[in-house]
Amino acid sequence: MELIIEQERASEFEAVEELIRQAFAGEELSDQTEHQLVKRLRNSKAYVTELSLTAKRSDDEVLGHILLTKAWIIDGENSCETLALAPVSVSPEHQGQGIGSALINASLKRAKQLGFSSVIVLGHPAYYPKFGFEPANRWNIRAPFDVPEEAFMAIELVPGALANVSGVVHYADEFSS
Ligand SMILES: CC(C)(COP(=O)(O)OP(=O)(O)OC[C@H]1O[C@@H](n2cnc3c(N)ncnc32)[C@H](O)[C@@H]1OP(=O)(O)O)[C@@H](O)C(=O)NCCC(=O)NCCS
C-alpha cells in the first residue's frame, strides 16, 4: 500500500508520542524520553509546523514520524540558522521497510522548499550518509557536547550553503530541559 507522508495533525499528537515511545523502547543509546522531547518541542520557538511529518498507509495508523526543528550554528558574533533532525521514529513492527528513509527524504525536500539551507543530525554514521549527510567537521561545525566526530553530520540543502559557516550548534532549549 502506498505510503503517505504529511504534516502531523493535532489530533495525532498522542498517537505520535506513543509511536516514538515504542520506537525507542529497545534502543540502548536512548534515555527513552524522546516522546517527551517532541511534546516540548511542539511548544518551542524552534518548532516548524510543516516539518513535523507522519508516515501512514491508512488514515488511522501512524507508522512513522520525523521532526526537524530550528537550530543555530554560532561562532562568536556570527549565527547561522539551520535545522536539527531529531528524532525519527518508525514503529517496531514496520522498521526495515523503507519508512524511515522515506521520512528523511521527504523532510529534507520540504525543508528546502521552505527556504532552509542546511540540516544537522546526530546519528548513526552508517545510516545518514545515504541521504547525503557528511561529517560536520568537514565544515568545522561542532556539537555542543562530546560525541564521536563521525556521528555528528550535516547536509547542505543548497549547494555551498555551509561554505562560510563554522561553529558550535545550539539546539533549542527544550532539548536540555
Ligand atoms: C532508525 C529508524 C528510524 C530507521 O527506520 P526504518 O524504516 O527501519 O529504516 P529504513 O527501512 O528506511 O532503512 C533501513 C536501512 O537502514 C539501516 N538502519 C536502520 N536503523 C539503523 C540504525 N540504527 N543504524 C544503522 N543503520 C540502520 C538498515 O540496516 C537498512 O539498511 P539498508 O537500506 O542498507 O538495507 C528506525 O529503525 C527506528 O525508529 N529506530 C528506533 C529509533 C531510532 O533509533 N531513531 C534514530 C535516532 S533519532
The ligand as a Gaussian input file, in Angstrom:
#p B3LYP/6-31G(d) Opt

LIG

0 1
 C       16.249000       4.306000      12.649000
 C       14.846000       4.112000      12.060000
 C       14.085000       5.431000      12.059000
 C       15.016000       3.629000      10.620000
 O       13.736000       3.482000      10.067000
 P       13.409000       2.227000       9.121000
 O       12.102000       2.470000       8.476000
 O       13.570000       0.997000       9.911000
 O       14.613000       2.347000       8.079000
 P       14.579000       2.028000       6.534000
 O       13.768000       0.794000       6.315000
 O       14.229000       3.223000       5.768000
 O       16.113000       1.785000       6.278000
 C       16.640000       0.589000       6.649000
 C       18.105000       0.705000       6.410000
 O       18.702000       1.450000       7.467000
 C       19.536000       0.637000       8.227000
 N       19.321000       1.026000       9.613000
 C       18.135000       1.087000      10.242000
 N       18.350000       1.528000      11.518000
 C       19.663000       1.738000      11.633000
 C       20.492000       2.184000      12.705000
 N       20.012000       2.497000      13.927000
 N       21.786000       2.281000      12.459000
 C       22.318000       1.956000      11.265000
 N       21.599000       1.536000      10.231000
 C       20.281000       1.417000      10.414000
 C       19.135000      -0.772000       7.908000
 O       20.212000      -1.653000       8.056000
 C       18.745000      -0.623000       6.439000
 O       19.873000      -0.556000       5.601000
 P       19.765000      -0.924000       4.030000
 O       18.807000       0.061000       3.408000
 O       21.162000      -0.740000       3.523000
 O       19.247000      -2.312000       3.988000
 C       14.027000       3.050000      12.835000
 O       14.729000       1.834000      12.824000
 C       13.706000       3.427000      14.280000
 O       12.670000       4.027000      14.571000
 N       14.609000       3.082000      15.227000
 C       14.411000       3.408000      16.629000
 C       14.579000       4.881000      16.876000
 C       15.926000       5.409000      16.411000
 O       16.978000       4.846000      16.707000
 N       15.897000       6.536000      15.677000
 C       17.091000       7.125000      15.094000
 C       17.779000       8.058000      16.012000
 S       16.927000       9.632000      16.114000

